[in-house]
Amino acid sequence: MTNGYAVIIGIGERGTGMSRGLISETGYEPAAETGIALPAKVHSIQLMRAIAAMLVVLFHVHQAFAIRFTPPFFAVESYLFAFGAVGVHIFFVISGFIMVYTNPPGKVFAAKTFFRRRLLRIYPIYWLCAALYVAVHVLIGQAYHIDAREAAGALLLLPGNASSIIGPAWTLAFEMYFYLCFGLAMLAGSGRGLIILIGFFTISVAAGAVLPIDHPVWTLVTSSLLIEFIAGATIGWLLVAGKLPSRGGLTITMTAIILFGAGIAAGYERVPSVVMWGVPSVLLILGLAMHEAARAPSALVRKLGHFGDSSYALYLIHILLVTLAIELARQIPWLADQPPALIAIPFALAALLVAEFLHHRVEKRMLGWLTPRRKPPLPLVQTGHP
């Protein structure tokens, strides 16, 4: 089962006359209406981002405490918490979905703007968090032992080195590769570009199966995880093109949940993870997209969905918080003696609050400083004529 998880950036407002959320962060300029009624936010998928992130946090903190301190109360406990690693598959599907959802028919794709905003969205806050990791590890006497080349690879999110400072950052290397391929493919237009992307990723995965070369770059560009990206992208295209059925969303969502349960019962390593967890992840996002397109989300889903905005911050900071929690437990024996499950739940909630603070007080302000401001239009010259 794949450890770590990816972060999905940028689901927010779309369409004209709305606040600059989704479009402004992904590089798409407003154009003509598509004629298809789509929500400003896919609130249920926003909520799923938050849930997937919390599952991963629960997995990581439980694993860390179970290894170092008190064993799990139940023998199956660690196995169940390890299900949290499924978040990587859910996030990859969502990533593909969002990239296409933000480029519906009638929208003009601005490649230069797209790439600039992706870089600004990913790297600055990542570098800040990486600096925090390095500083804290030095302070607690656990300094990183990496050379300049490995450090540079980590800061640039290069395959093979991306996780050298922040462990789960290997998934960001996948994200950056997907952004690159997506941006280039969309130069051919949204529909044609999606076909190119599907074909290229399919050939890449097949090449990896035929030629299993042991190199981090080859491993990334031929990974079966790319299938999850294009599956999510296909769902996004079907939604914006108005080709998704108006019924059956809830049934598909429940089918996905049943398949997740079947995977837990069958054993994580019985089949490849892209099948075991990728298929239900695709069905989950498909079902949620269909259901929300057919009916408005509940007030609770709308309220809780905002936690999805801080999923990137949670992704970046939670391993550092786990490290600090371990150091605290070493100083407080009572804390170390608690069952890992009792530690994991309050820790995950506390980590979410820290991520909310980091997102709203630091990340958003940093983006505001770094994002070029558009000059206001010049006032009309009064001519004296009506």
Protein Blocks (a to p, Z undefined) as FASTA:
>chain_A
ZZdjdddehiacedehiacfklmmnopacdddehiacdfbdfklmmmmmmmmmmmmmmmm
mmmmmmmmccdfbfklmmmmmmmmmmmmmmmmmmmmmmmmmmcghiacdfklmmmmmmmm
mmmmmmmmmmmmmmmmmmnopaccddfklmmmmmnopghjlmmmmmmlmmmmmmmmmmmm
mmmmmmnojklmmmmmmmmmmmmmmmmmmmccddfklmmmmcfklmmmmmmmmmmmmmmn
opacfehklmmmmmmmmmmmmmmmnopklpcfklmmmmmmmmmmmmmmmmmmmpccdfkl
mmmmmmmmmmmmmmmmmmmmmmmmmmmmmmmmklmmpcfklmmmmmmmmmmmmmmmmmmm
mmmmmmmmmpccdddddddddehiZZ
